[in-house]
């Protein structure tokens, strides 16, 4: 497994070594229009064809299922086969509608599969959309979108009985209580397509759609950001883009064919400009979360969808949202596609694996089937953009992360972003997203203090032993988990929160009695200073860890005084510097099983002893760089603590650059400088 170059300017002047051999020859690169990737519209078409041809080899005899090899999901074999059909049918829909043609034989194959799957008497009949197979609702939205886009090739040519069977299957969307998250969009999309066929929905069904749309509004938090559903904690992740912003664009497109008097058409008309403005706001911040080489931020669930992370910017172009620079948007999408192709995301059989680059099951959720990665089909919505649109014809431009050093607070999701042009890496300090649910252990895909476009967190059983980017208490060799995140402050270059540490005993989550850890992160270039105020009557030691870096061989460990550096693949360097309260030396901890980016992973860690009854303030500096020399550190930061009351401390900070800040810990605010 190899990781792509960090800077887009370093991309080789050919696409030959990038292209999966199983897809055949790559179209010639165009380094005039696309100087950073060489990728053009022809490469997106060829990638779609490679995926479709590869998936078709696994189709069942009747064509209704595409079961792929790999670990099954918890939804069962029939659902997994439907998923293979539906998600590749979505890709087929973009390909056919956007170009007017498709690989030979596939139009007939998908039509036959549709007829067989919706025929309850057929041996390959799809699971009904019902409480017994909720996953079928997810796949029905892809079927509906593909049918809408291929209407004149498929729907208009179906026999009346077959149309009735398709509608009957889709109307199962009204038979179940929808999970309270982005799934509400699936029923809205399905109901809208059904109405476009001439089927009259009932008043009760219109009421359900209206309730779905109203519930989605409850998830909006501002600045273009949606949380993914309800819950005690907040969940901000890629679903904000590839679901909450993606489906409105396609829904409004579908609603254009409805009678203006339809309740659904009226709802679309009333919300379209709002959705468009929100998408523009979201994209303003989202493009800052993509690495200079096109790498998405490794944060949240369902990351095996890979370059679906480009779906929201591409849908924005399709919908006519206020224009970003077209060459920059195309580069975002093409660089993301190239990043994963170079990394080996497409296996020898021509289909994406359950993982990031190669297969890596610890990052995969139980609902994911072998065909789940085909939700990367969402990014091929770009094929619906006209070939002569500036999106395709403008010259590629570098992404923000490759153009400038920038620190930016994303207040809605509680993230602070720092990117550095030298290496194109984007880092975020996380004080806002935790996916917390009462009684369940923390999720390392959400609960870490930092994520980036160049690293992946430690997952699985190893995450409890060597958690990266974490602070916790240590008892009998075990490390506490991060409980629900409670925000305290967000500034231009800092964010803070507190949590109650938790322990997991026999799969039961228990909060630490009388304990609380408050943290403020201050970002400066590749550096993050974490200052913790620790309350714990037992005086348990505090463990702090930095970035996990990976390689195909054990990462190199270097020491310079009390600075510890871990060097991984392509010169990615994780640095940890004890600043306050840690008299011992930092150590490098090797992770059993590696992580999504390499078979060998290492995390720098330091432990601070404490005395019973003390309220302690400890601080550590962590750094992440994509240059082999590591991030430059002109001076060690200085942290001076001044007790104010029994429940608060003033903390005077001098950052490596010499910039000074004064924090007030113990209350949810920052004191004046």
C-alpha positions as CSV (number, residue, x, y, z in Angstrom):
1,X,0.0,0.0,0.0
2,X,1.4,3.4,-0.9
3,X,0.1,6.8,0.0
4,X,-0.2,9.6,-2.6
5,X,2.2,12.5,-2.7
6,X,1.2,15.3,-0.3
7,X,1.3,18.2,-2.7
8,X,-0.7,18.2,-5.9
9,X,2.2,19.9,-7.7
10,X,4.2,16.7,-7.1
11,X,1.7,14.5,-9.1
12,X,3.5,12.5,-11.8
13,X,2.9,13.8,-15.4
14,X,1.1,10.6,-16.3
15,X,-2.0,8.8,-15.0
16,X,-0.9,5.4,-16.1
17,X,0.5,4.3,-12.8
18,X,-2.6,5.6,-11.0
19,X,-5.2,3.8,-13.1
20,X,-6.4,0.3,-11.8
21,X,-5.3,-2.3,-14.3
22,X,-8.6,-4.1,-14.0
23,X,-10.3,-1.1,-15.6
24,X,-8.2,-1.3,-18.8
25,X,-6.2,1.6,-20.3
26,X,-6.7,5.1,-18.9
27,X,-7.6,8.0,-21.1
28,X,-4.6,10.2,-21.9
29,X,-3.9,12.8,-19.2
30,X,-4.5,16.5,-20.0
31,X,-1.9,18.5,-18.1
32,X,-2.8,21.7,-19.8
33,X,-6.4,22.0,-18.5
34,X,-5.7,19.8,-15.5
35,X,-2.0,20.6,-14.6
36,X,-2.4,19.2,-11.0
37,X,-4.1,15.8,-11.7
38,X,-4.2,15.3,-15.4
39,X,-7.8,14.1,-15.0
40,X,-10.6,15.2,-17.3
41,X,-14.3,14.4,-17.8
42,X,-13.1,11.4,-19.8
43,X,-11.4,10.0,-16.8
44,X,-14.6,10.3,-14.7
45,X,-16.5,8.5,-17.5
46,X,-13.8,5.8,-17.8
47,X,-13.8,5.4,-14.0
48,X,-17.6,4.9,-14.0
49,X,-17.3,2.4,-16.8
50,X,-14.5,0.5,-15.0
51,X,-16.6,0.3,-11.8
52,X,-19.8,-0.7,-13.7
53,X,-18.2,-3.4,-15.8
54,X,-16.4,-4.8,-12.7
55,X,-19.6,-4.9,-10.6
56,X,-21.6,-6.5,-13.5
57,X,-19.4,-9.6,-13.3
58,X,-21.0,-10.4,-9.9
59,X,-24.6,-9.9,-11.0
60,X,-27.1,-12.7,-10.3
61,X,-28.7,-14.5,-13.2
62,X,-31.8,-12.4,-13.1
63,X,-29.8,-9.2,-12.6
64,X,-31.7,-8.1,-9.4
65,X,-28.7,-8.5,-7.1
66,X,-25.0,-7.8,-7.2
67,X,-23.5,-9.7,-4.3
68,X,-19.8,-9.0,-3.8
69,X,-17.2,-11.0,-2.0
70,X,-16.4,-9.8,1.5
71,X,-17.6,-9.6,5.1
72,X,-21.5,-9.5,5.1
73,X,-23.4,-6.7,6.8
74,X,-25.8,-7.3,9.7
75,X,-28.7,-6.8,7.3
76,X,-28.5,-10.2,5.6
77,X,-27.5,-11.5,2.2
78,X,-30.6,-10.4,0.4
79,X,-30.2,-6.8,1.5
80,X,-26.5,-6.9,0.7
81,X,-27.3,-8.0,-2.9
82,X,-29.9,-5.3,-3.3
83,X,-27.3,-2.8,-2.1
84,X,-25.0,-3.9,-4.9
85,X,-27.7,-3.4,-7.5
86,X,-29.0,-0.1,-6.1
87,X,-25.7,1.7,-5.6
88,X,-24.3,0.7,-8.9
89,X,-27.6,1.5,-10.6
90,X,-27.2,5.1,-9.2
91,X,-23.8,5.2,-10.9
92,X,-25.3,3.8,-14.1
93,X,-28.0,6.5,-13.9
94,X,-25.5,9.4,-13.8
95,X,-23.4,7.7,-16.6
96,X,-26.4,7.2,-18.9
97,X,-28.2,10.5,-18.3
98,X,-25.0,12.6,-18.4
99,X,-23.6,11.2,-21.6
100,X,-26.5,9.6,-23.4
101,X,-24.8,6.2,-23.5
102,X,-23.5,3.5,-21.3
103,X,-21.3,0.4,-21.5
104,X,-22.9,-2.3,-23.8
105,X,-25.4,-4.6,-22.3
106,X,-25.9,-2.7,-19.0
107,X,-29.1,-0.9,-19.9
108,X,-30.8,-4.3,-20.5
109,X,-29.2,-5.8,-17.4
110,X,-30.3,-3.1,-15.0
111,X,-33.8,-3.0,-16.6
112,X,-34.1,-6.8,-16.1
113,X,-32.9,-6.5,-12.6
114,X,-35.4,-3.8,-11.8
115,X,-38.3,-5.9,-13.1
116,X,-37.1,-9.1,-11.2
117,X,-36.4,-7.3,-8.0
118,X,-39.8,-5.7,-7.7
119,X,-41.7,-8.8,-8.7
120,X,-42.6,-10.4,-5.4
121,X,-43.0,-13.8,-7.2
122,X,-39.5,-13.8,-8.7
123,X,-36.8,-15.9,-7.0
124,X,-34.6,-12.8,-6.8
125,X,-37.3,-10.4,-5.5
126,X,-35.8,-7.7,-3.3
127,X,-36.6,-7.5,0.4
128,X,-39.6,-5.4,1.0
129,X,-39.1,-1.9,2.5
130,X,-40.3,-2.7,6.0
131,X,-39.4,-2.9,9.6
132,X,-37.8,-6.3,8.8
133,X,-35.4,-4.7,6.3
134,X,-35.0,-1.0,7.0
135,X,-31.9,-1.0,4.9
136,X,-34.0,-1.4,1.8
137,X,-35.2,2.2,2.3
138,X,-31.7,3.5,1.9
139,X,-31.3,1.6,-1.3
140,X,-34.7,2.6,-2.6
141,X,-33.6,6.3,-2.7
142,X,-30.7,5.3,-5.1
143,X,-33.2,3.3,-7.2
144,X,-35.5,6.3,-7.4
145,X,-32.8,8.8,-8.3
146,X,-31.5,6.5,-11.0
147,X,-35.0,5.9,-12.4
148,X,-35.6,9.6,-12.6
149,X,-32.4,10.3,-14.5
150,X,-32.9,7.4,-16.9
151,X,-36.7,7.9,-17.3
152,X,-36.7,7.9,-21.1
153,X,-34.5,4.8,-21.4
154,X,-36.1,2.7,-18.6
155,X,-39.3,3.9,-16.9
156,X,-41.0,5.1,-20.1
157,X,-40.4,1.7,-21.7
158,X,-41.6,-0.5,-18.8
159,X,-44.9,-2.4,-19.2
160,X,-47.7,-1.0,-17.0
161,X,-47.6,-4.1,-14.8
162,X,-43.9,-3.6,-14.2
163,X,-44.4,0.0,-13.4
164,X,-47.1,-0.9,-10.9
165,X,-44.7,-3.4,-9.2
166,X,-41.9,-0.8,-8.9
167,X,-44.3,1.8,-7.4
168,X,-45.7,-0.8,-5.0
169,X,-42.2,-1.7,-3.8
170,X,-41.2,1.9,-3.4
171,X,-44.3,2.7,-1.4
172,X,-43.0,0.4,1.3
173,X,-41.1,3.6,2.5
174,X,-44.3,4.5,4.3
175,X,-44.5,1.3,6.2
176,X,-41.8,1.9,8.8
177,X,-40.6,4.4,11.3
178,X,-37.5,6.0,9.8
179,X,-34.3,6.2,11.9
180,X,-34.1,9.8,13.1
181,X,-31.2,11.1,11.0
182,X,-30.4,11.7,7.3
183,X,-32.7,8.7,6.5
184,X,-35.6,11.1,6.4
185,X,-34.3,12.3,3.0
186,X,-34.6,8.7,1.6
187,X,-38.4,8.7,2.1
188,X,-38.8,12.2,0.7
189,X,-36.9,11.3,-2.5
190,X,-38.8,8.0,-3.0
191,X,-42.2,9.7,-2.4
192,X,-41.3,12.4,-4.9
193,X,-40.3,10.0,-7.6
194,X,-43.5,8.0,-7.1
195,X,-45.5,11.2,-7.6
196,X,-43.6,12.0,-10.8
197,X,-44.9,8.7,-12.2
198,X,-48.4,9.9,-12.0
199,X,-49.3,8.0,-8.8
200,X,-51.4,10.1,-6.5
201,X,-50.1,10.0,-2.9
202,X,-52.7,10.0,-0.1
203,X,-53.2,12.9,2.3
204,X,-51.6,10.8,5.1
205,X,-48.6,10.1,2.9
206,X,-48.2,13.8,2.1
207,X,-48.3,14.5,5.8
208,X,-45.5,12.0,6.4
209,X,-43.3,13.7,3.8
210,X,-44.0,17.1,5.3
211,X,-43.1,15.7,8.7
212,X,-39.8,14.3,7.3
213,X,-38.9,17.7,5.8
214,X,-39.7,19.4,9.1
215,X,-37.6,17.0,11.1
216,X,-34.6,17.5,8.8
217,X,-34.9,21.3,9.6
218,X,-34.4,20.4,13.2
219,X,-30.9,19.1,12.4
220,X,-29.7,22.4,10.9
221,X,-27.4,24.3,13.3
222,X,-26.2,27.2,11.1
223,X,-23.3,28.2,8.8
224,X,-24.4,25.6,6.4
225,X,-23.9,22.7,8.9
226,X,-26.4,19.9,9.7
227,X,-25.9,17.5,12.5
228,X,-26.8,13.9,11.5
229,X,-29.8,13.3,13.6
230,X,-30.9,13.7,17.2
231,X,-29.2,12.4,20.3
232,X,-27.6,13.5,23.5
233,X,-24.3,14.4,21.8
234,X,-23.6,16.0,18.4
235,X,-22.6,14.1,15.3
236,X,-21.0,16.2,12.6
237,X,-19.3,14.3,9.9
238,X,-19.3,13.7,6.1
239,X,-23.0,13.0,6.2
240,X,-23.5,16.8,6.3
241,X,-22.2,16.9,2.7
242,X,-23.0,13.6,1.0
243,X,-26.5,13.4,2.6
244,X,-27.9,16.6,4.1
245,X,-26.8,18.8,1.2
246,X,-26.6,16.2,-1.6
247,X,-30.3,15.0,-1.5
248,X,-31.9,18.5,-1.5
249,X,-30.2,19.2,-4.8
250,X,-31.4,16.0,-6.5
251,X,-34.8,16.4,-4.8
252,X,-35.4,19.9,-6.2
253,X,-34.2,18.6,-9.6
254,X,-36.9,15.9,-9.4
255,X,-39.6,18.3,-8.2
256,X,-39.2,20.4,-11.4
257,X,-41.3,17.7,-13.2
258,X,-44.2,17.9,-10.7
259,X,-47.4,19.9,-11.1
260,X,-46.9,23.2,-9.2
261,X,-50.0,22.5,-7.2
262,X,-48.5,19.4,-5.6
263,X,-47.8,19.7,-1.9
264,X,-44.3,18.3,-2.6
265,X,-43.7,20.8,-5.4
266,X,-44.8,23.7,-3.1
267,X,-42.5,22.5,-0.4
268,X,-39.6,22.4,-2.9
269,X,-40.4,25.9,-4.2
270,X,-40.5,27.3,-0.7
271,X,-37.2,25.8,0.4
272,X,-35.0,25.8,-2.7
273,X,-33.3,29.1,-2.2
274,X,-32.8,28.3,1.5
275,X,-31.1,25.0,0.6
276,X,-29.0,26.7,-2.0
277,X,-27.8,29.4,0.4
278,X,-27.0,26.8,3.1
279,X,-25.0,24.7,0.6
280,X,-23.0,27.8,-0.4
281,X,-22.2,28.5,3.3
282,X,-21.3,24.9,3.8
283,X,-18.9,24.8,0.8
284,X,-17.2,28.0,2.0
285,X,-16.0,26.0,5.1
286,X,-15.9,22.5,3.7
287,X,-13.3,23.2,1.0
288,X,-11.0,24.1,4.0
289,X,-11.3,20.5,5.2
290,X,-9.8,18.9,2.1
291,X,-6.1,18.3,2.0
292,X,-4.0,19.9,-0.7
293,X,-3.7,16.5,-2.3
294,X,-7.4,15.9,-2.3
295,X,-7.5,13.7,0.8
296,X,-10.7,14.0,2.8
297,X,-10.7,14.5,6.6
298,X,-10.5,11.2,8.3
299,X,-13.4,11.8,10.8
300,X,-16.7,10.1,11.2
301,X,-18.5,6.9,10.1
302,X,-19.0,5.4,6.6
303,X,-15.6,6.6,5.5
304,X,-15.4,3.7,3.1
305,X,-17.5,5.8,0.8
306,X,-14.3,7.6,0.0
307,X,-14.6,10.1,-2.8
308,X,-18.3,10.5,-2.1
309,X,-16.8,13.3,0.1
310,X,-16.7,15.3,-3.1
311,X,-20.5,14.9,-3.7
312,X,-21.6,18.2,-2.0
313,X,-19.3,20.5,-4.0
314,X,-20.3,18.7,-7.2
315,X,-24.0,18.9,-6.4
316,X,-23.5,22.6,-5.8
317,X,-22.2,23.1,-9.3
318,X,-25.1,21.1,-10.7
319,X,-27.6,23.2,-8.7
320,X,-26.1,26.5,-9.6
321,X,-25.2,27.4,-6.0
322,X,-23.1,30.6,-5.9
323,X,-20.0,29.7,-7.9
324,X,-16.7,28.7,-6.4
325,X,-13.8,28.9,-8.8
326,X,-14.7,26.1,-11.2
327,X,-11.1,25.0,-11.7
328,X,-10.7,24.7,-7.9
329,X,-13.9,22.7,-7.5
330,X,-13.0,20.3,-10.3
331,X,-9.5,19.9,-8.8
332,X,-11.1,19.1,-5.4
333,X,-13.1,16.2,-7.0
334,X,-10.4,14.9,-9.3
335,X,-7.6,15.1,-6.7
336,X,-9.9,13.2,-4.3
337,X,-10.5,10.5,-7.0
338,X,-6.8,10.3,-7.8
339,X,-5.8,10.2,-4.1
340,X,-7.8,7.0,-3.6
341,X,-6.8,5.4,-6.9
342,X,-3.2,6.0,-6.1
343,X,-3.7,4.6,-2.7
344,X,-5.1,1.3,-3.9
345,X,-8.8,1.7,-3.1
346,X,-9.7,-0.4,-6.2
347,X,-8.7,-4.0,-5.8
348,X,-7.7,-6.5,-8.4
349,X,-11.3,-7.2,-9.2
350,X,-12.0,-3.6,-10.1
351,X,-14.3,-2.8,-7.2
352,X,-13.7,-0.8,-4.0
353,X,-12.9,-2.7,-0.9
354,X,-14.3,-2.2,2.6
355,X,-11.6,0.2,3.9
356,X,-9.8,3.4,3.0
357,X,-7.1,2.4,0.6
358,X,-6.9,-1.4,0.9
359,X,-9.3,-3.4,3.1
360,X,-9.4,-2.4,6.7
361,X,-12.4,-3.7,8.6
362,X,-11.8,-1.9,12.0
363,X,-13.0,1.3,10.3
364,X,-16.1,-0.3,8.9
365,X,-19.5,-0.2,10.6
366,X,-21.7,-3.3,11.0
367,X,-24.3,-2.0,8.6
368,X,-21.8,-1.8,5.7
369,X,-22.0,-4.6,3.2
370,X,-19.3,-5.5,0.6
371,X,-21.1,-3.3,-1.9
372,X,-21.5,-0.3,0.5
373,X,-18.4,1.5,-0.8
374,X,-20.3,2.0,-4.1
375,X,-21.9,5.0,-2.4
376,X,-18.9,6.7,-3.9
377,X,-21.2,6.7,-6.9
378,X,-22.6,9.9,-5.5
379,X,-19.5,11.8,-6.8
380,X,-20.3,10.8,-10.3
381,X,-23.2,13.2,-10.2
382,X,-20.6,15.4,-11.9
383,X,-21.4,13.6,-15.1
384,X,-24.7,15.5,-15.1
385,X,-22.8,18.8,-15.5
386,X,-22.7,19.8,-19.1
387,X,-19.4,19.0,-20.9
388,X,-18.9,22.6,-21.9
389,X,-19.5,24.0,-18.4
390,X,-16.6,25.9,-16.9
391,X,-16.4,23.2,-14.3
392,X,-14.9,21.0,-17.0
393,X,-13.1,23.6,-19.2
394,X,-11.5,25.9,-16.6
395,X,-7.9,25.3,-15.6
396,X,-7.4,23.4,-12.4
397,X,-6.4,25.5,-9.4
398,X,-4.8,24.5,-6.1
399,X,-7.0,23.9,-3.1
400,X,-6.9,26.3,-0.2
401,X,-4.8,23.9,1.9
402,X,-2.1,24.0,-0.8
403,X,-2.2,27.8,-1.3
404,X,-1.9,29.3,2.2
405,X,-1.4,28.7,5.9
406,X,-4.8,29.3,7.6
407,X,-6.4,28.8,10.9
408,X,-10.2,28.9,10.9
409,X,-12.9,28.3,13.5
410,X,-15.9,26.3,12.4
411,X,-18.2,27.3,15.1
412,X,-21.2,25.2,14.2
413,X,-19.5,21.8,14.4
414,X,-17.1,22.9,17.1
415,X,-13.9,22.4,15.1
416,X,-10.9,24.6,14.6
417,X,-9.0,24.0,11.4
418,X,-5.3,24.6,10.7
419,X,-3.8,24.0,7.3
420,X,-0.2,24.5,6.1
421,X,0.7,25.1,2.5
422,X,4.1,23.5,2.8
423,X,2.7,20.0,3.1
424,X,-1.0,20.6,2.3
425,X,-2.2,18.9,5.5
426,X,-5.4,19.9,7.2
427,X,-5.8,19.4,10.9
428,X,-8.8,20.0,13.1
429,X,-9.1,20.3,16.9
430,X,-12.3,18.6,17.9
431,X,-14.4,20.1,20.6
432,X,-17.8,19.6,19.1
433,X,-18.5,16.2,17.6
434,X,-18.7,13.1,19.7
435,X,-21.5,10.8,18.5
436,X,-22.4,10.3,22.1
437,X,-25.1,7.9,23.1
438,X,-25.9,7.1,26.7
439,X,-24.6,3.8,27.8
440,X,-22.3,3.2,24.8
441,X,-18.5,3.6,24.8
442,X,-16.9,6.5,22.9
443,X,-16.3,6.1,19.2
444,X,-12.7,6.8,18.2
445,X,-14.0,8.1,14.8
446,X,-15.6,11.0,16.6
447,X,-14.2,11.4,20.1
448,X,-10.5,12.2,19.5
449,X,-9.2,15.6,20.2
450,X,-7.8,16.0,16.6
451,X,-8.2,14.6,13.1
452,X,-6.4,15.3,9.9
453,X,-6.1,14.5,6.2
454,X,-2.8,12.8,6.6
455,X,-3.4,10.4,9.5
456,X,-6.0,8.0,10.7
457,X,-7.0,7.3,14.3
458,X,-6.3,4.1,16.1
459,X,-9.4,1.9,16.0
460,X,-10.8,-1.4,17.2
461,X,-9.5,-3.0,20.4
462,X,-6.2,-1.2,20.1
463,X,-8.0,2.1,20.6
464,X,-8.6,1.3,24.2
465,X,-4.9,0.4,24.7
466,X,-3.1,3.1,22.7
467,X,-5.6,5.9,21.9
468,X,-4.2,8.7,19.8
469,X,-5.0,12.4,20.3
470,X,-6.5,11.7,23.7
471,X,-6.3,12.7,27.3
472,X,-7.4,10.5,30.0
473,X,-6.9,9.1,33.5
474,X,-4.8,6.0,34.2
475,X,-6.0,3.4,36.7
476,X,-4.5,-0.1,37.0
477,X,-2.9,0.4,33.5
478,X,-6.2,1.2,31.9
479,X,-7.0,4.6,30.3
480,X,-10.3,6.4,30.6
481,X,-12.4,7.2,27.6
482,X,-13.7,10.7,26.6
483,X,-17.3,11.1,27.7
484,X,-19.8,13.5,26.1
485,X,-18.2,16.7,24.9
486,X,-19.5,19.9,26.5
487,X,-18.3,23.0,24.7
488,X,-16.9,25.9,26.6
489,X,-15.3,28.3,24.1
490,X,-14.5,28.7,20.4
491,X,-12.2,31.4,19.0
492,X,-10.4,32.1,15.8
493,X,-7.5,29.8,16.7
494,X,-8.8,27.9,19.7
495,X,-11.6,25.8,21.1
496,X,-12.4,24.3,24.5
497,X,-14.6,21.7,26.1
498,X,-14.9,19.5,29.1
499,X,-15.9,15.9,29.6
500,X,-16.4,13.4,32.4
501,X,-13.9,10.5,31.9
502,X,-15.6,7.1,31.5
503,X,-14.5,3.5,32.1
504,X,-15.8,0.4,30.3
505,X,-16.3,-2.5,32.6
506,X,-17.7,-5.7,31.1
507,X,-19.2,-3.7,28.3
508,X,-20.8,-1.3,30.7
509,X,-19.9,2.4,30.5
510,X,-19.3,4.0,33.9
511,X,-18.5,7.6,34.5
512,X,-15.6,8.4,36.8
513,X,-16.9,9.6,40.1
514,X,-16.0,13.2,40.9
515,X,-13.7,13.5,37.9
516,X,-13.8,16.1,35.1
517,X,-11.2,17.1,32.5
518,X,-11.5,20.6,30.8
519,X,-9.3,21.2,27.7
520,X,-8.5,24.2,25.6
521,X,-6.7,23.6,22.3
522,X,-4.7,26.5,20.7
523,X,-3.7,26.0,17.1
524,X,-0.7,27.6,15.4
525,X,0.4,26.2,12.0
526,X,1.3,22.6,12.4
527,X,1.2,22.9,16.2
528,X,-1.6,22.4,18.8
529,X,-1.1,23.3,22.4
530,X,-3.5,21.4,24.7
531,X,-4.0,22.7,28.2
532,X,-6.0,20.5,30.6
533,X,-7.5,21.3,34.0
534,X,-8.0,17.9,35.7
535,X,-10.3,17.3,38.7
536,X,-10.1,13.9,40.2
537,X,-10.1,13.2,43.9
538,X,-8.1,10.0,43.6
539,X,-5.1,11.8,42.0
540,X,-4.9,9.4,39.1
541,X,-2.1,10.1,36.6
542,X,-3.1,11.8,33.3
543,X,-2.0,10.4,30.0
544,X,-1.7,12.7,26.9
545,X,-1.1,11.4,23.4
546,X,-0.4,12.9,20.0
547,X,-0.9,12.0,16.3
548,X,-0.8,8.4,15.2
549,X,1.5,7.9,12.1
550,X,1.6,4.8,10.0
551,X,3.9,3.1,7.5
552,X,4.5,-0.4,6.0
553,X,7.4,-0.7,8.3
554,X,7.7,0.4,12.0
555,X,7.8,4.2,12.1
556,X,11.1,5.7,13.1
557,X,11.4,7.2,16.5
558,X,13.7,10.2,17.2
559,X,14.4,12.2,20.3
560,X,15.7,15.8,20.7
561,X,15.9,16.7,24.4
562,X,12.3,16.1,25.7
563,X,10.8,16.3,22.2
564,X,9.7,13.0,20.7
565,X,9.2,12.6,17.0
566,X,7.7,9.7,15.2
567,X,8.3,9.6,11.4
568,X,6.0,7.6,9.2
569,X,5.4,7.1,5.5
570,X,6.3,10.0,3.1
571,X,7.9,11.9,5.9
572,X,4.7,12.4,8.0
573,X,6.0,13.4,11.4
574,X,4.2,13.4,14.7
575,X,5.9,15.4,17.4
576,X,5.1,15.6,21.1
577,X,6.6,18.1,23.6
578,X,5.8,17.9,27.3
579,X,5.1,21.5,28.5
580,X,3.7,21.5,32.0
581,X,3.2,18.9,34.7
582,X,4.9,16.0,33.0
583,X,8.3,15.3,34.7
584,X,8.8,12.0,32.9
585,X,10.0,11.4,29.3
586,X,7.5,10.9,26.5
587,X,7.4,7.4,25.0
588,X,6.5,6.0,21.6
589,X,3.8,3.4,21.7
590,X,3.4,0.9,18.9
591,X,-0.1,-0.1,17.9
592,X,-1.0,-3.8,17.4
593,X,-2.6,-4.2,14.0
594,X,-1.7,-0.7,12.7
595,X,-4.4,1.5,11.3
596,X,-6.2,2.4,8.0
597,X,-3.0,3.9,6.6
598,X,-0.5,1.3,7.4
599,X,0.3,-2.1,9.0
600,X,2.6,-0.3,11.5
601,X,1.4,2.6,13.6
602,X,3.1,4.5,16.4
603,X,1.7,7.2,18.9
604,X,3.8,9.5,21.0
605,X,2.5,9.6,24.6
606,X,3.4,11.2,28.0
607,X,2.1,10.6,31.5
608,X,1.7,13.2,34.2
609,X,1.7,12.0,37.9
610,X,-0.7,13.7,40.3
611,X,-1.4,13.8,44.0
612,X,-4.8,12.9,45.6
613,X,-7.0,15.8,46.1
614,X,-5.2,18.1,43.7
615,X,-6.7,20.0,40.9
616,X,-4.0,19.9,38.2
617,X,-3.2,21.9,35.1
618,X,-1.1,20.1,32.6
619,X,-0.1,21.1,29.1
620,X,1.4,19.3,26.0
621,X,2.3,20.5,22.6
622,X,1.6,18.1,19.7
623,X,2.6,18.7,16.1
624,X,1.9,17.1,12.7
625,X,3.9,17.8,9.6
626,X,4.3,16.3,6.1
627,X,7.9,17.2,5.7
628,X,10.6,14.8,6.8
629,X,12.3,17.4,9.0
630,X,9.1,17.8,11.0
631,X,7.5,21.1,12.0
632,X,9.8,23.9,12.9
633,X,9.7,24.9,16.5
634,X,11.4,28.1,17.2
635,X,11.0,27.8,20.9
636,X,9.1,25.7,23.4
637,X,5.8,27.2,24.4
638,X,5.5,28.6,27.9
639,X,2.5,27.9,30.2
640,X,2.2,29.7,33.6
641,X,-0.7,28.9,35.9
642,X,-2.2,31.4,38.4
643,X,-4.9,30.0,40.8
644,X,-7.9,32.4,41.0
645,X,-10.4,30.5,43.1
646,X,-10.8,26.9,44.2
647,X,-12.6,26.3,41.0
648,X,-10.7,28.3,38.4
649,X,-7.2,29.1,37.1
650,X,-5.7,31.8,34.9
651,X,-3.3,30.2,32.4
652,X,-0.8,32.5,30.7
653,X,0.4,30.9,27.4
654,X,3.3,31.9,25.1
655,X,3.1,30.0,21.8
656,X,6.1,28.9,19.7
657,X,5.7,32.0,17.6
658,X,5.8,34.2,20.7
659,X,2.1,35.0,20.5
660,X,0.5,35.3,24.0
661,X,-2.9,34.2,25.2
662,X,-4.5,34.1,28.7
663,X,-7.1,31.4,29.4
664,X,-9.5,31.1,32.3
665,X,-10.1,27.4,33.0
666,X,-12.9,26.3,35.3
667,X,-15.5,28.5,33.6
668,X,-16.7,28.3,30.0
669,X,-15.0,31.4,28.7
670,X,-11.6,32.9,27.7
671,X,-10.3,35.7,29.9
672,X,-9.3,39.0,28.3
673,X,-5.6,39.3,27.3
